[in-house]
Amino acid sequence: MQNLFCEGLTENDVAKLLKAPKSDLHNHSTKGCTRAWLAQRLKRKLPRPPERFGGLAGMQEWFTASVKPYCQGSEGIILRWEGAFAEAKRNNITRLAMNFGAPEIDLVGGMDAFRTMIEGFHQTYCPNTAFEPELTYVSFCHAGQEAEKIDQYISSGYFRSIDVCGGENVQPFEAFLPLYRKAEQYHLTRKMHVGESGSAEDVRRAVEVLGLSEVHHGIHAATSDAVMRFLADHRIQLNVCPSSNVMLGYAADYKNHPVKRLYENGVKVTINTDDLLIFDSSIENEYLLLYRAGALSAAQLDEIRRNGLGVEP
């Protein structure tokens, strides 16, 4: 049977890659559109990102200076949300997990207004995409206070998962237990950004303390055989973002990206964009970069693609 995805990789055919069904499970909604789409809507050129940012601080500094001034406030956020769904349509992303912060929800008028708006974009651009909204909190938040307010966001059942992002080792993992216990009560998938700048042991500890079934990033688990065995044995999924890792300096290059070692050691991985507007590499290009670098074969990357779609091998 024809496999458009494998053909697209081996033939360097972007059109075929765009047609193949794909997932994006690590996607920050306010940075989920392409630079080209946003530039067209703003009717102005936006600068290309540098090849390297020098960590999260450098990334945020560039975004704040180069992009954010042209799409600020609630209108800017809403525009970028729309662009993220437009990209899902363009790239045939048939499973999309996109995260949103509670302050963003409040900024557009609360949960009812937020849900109506987001579902409007979903139905307009990609109604056949399985959309899995994710509620995210920053790592410096007061988790106890946030847990007292979380019901207003998750009681409706709209959100499918919870995440904490924005820098690692800011607080002990135990500090987030109030949020994750609430998430467990509402049967949300529990995720966390960990193991990109942090250690392999951080990944294991986060999984054990918070009951994670998925980890955003987690690439430094590749430095420990024991942690990789733990992840493989417990079927913990790592949602990896190659360009993000390389451009932030957490991976040396695409050829030697840790996803190769993780895959070869039986860890379940997916490929994702993270912050598309910043890293300027859409989902089909993430696969293509790994293939061109010789990190993984077309068949291996196809298995990873199927992982993201929830298709058993």
Buried (B, 14 or more C-beta within 10 A) or exposed (E): EEBBBBBBBEEEBEEBBBBBBBBBBBBBBBBBBBBEBBBEBBEEEBEEBEEEBEEBEBBBEBBEEBBBEBBEEEEBBBBBBBBBBBBBBBBBBBBBBBBBBBEBBBBBEEBEEBBEBBBEBBEEBBEEBBBBBBBBBBBEBEBEEBBEEBEEBBEEEBBBBBBBBBBBEEBEBEBBBBBBBBBBEBEBBBBBBBBBBBBBBBBBBBBEBBEBEBBBBBBBBBBBEEBBEBBBEEEBBBBBBBBBBBBBBBBEEBEBBBBBBBBEBEBBBBBBBBBBBBBBBBBBBBBBBBBEBEBBBBEBBBBBBBBBBEEEE
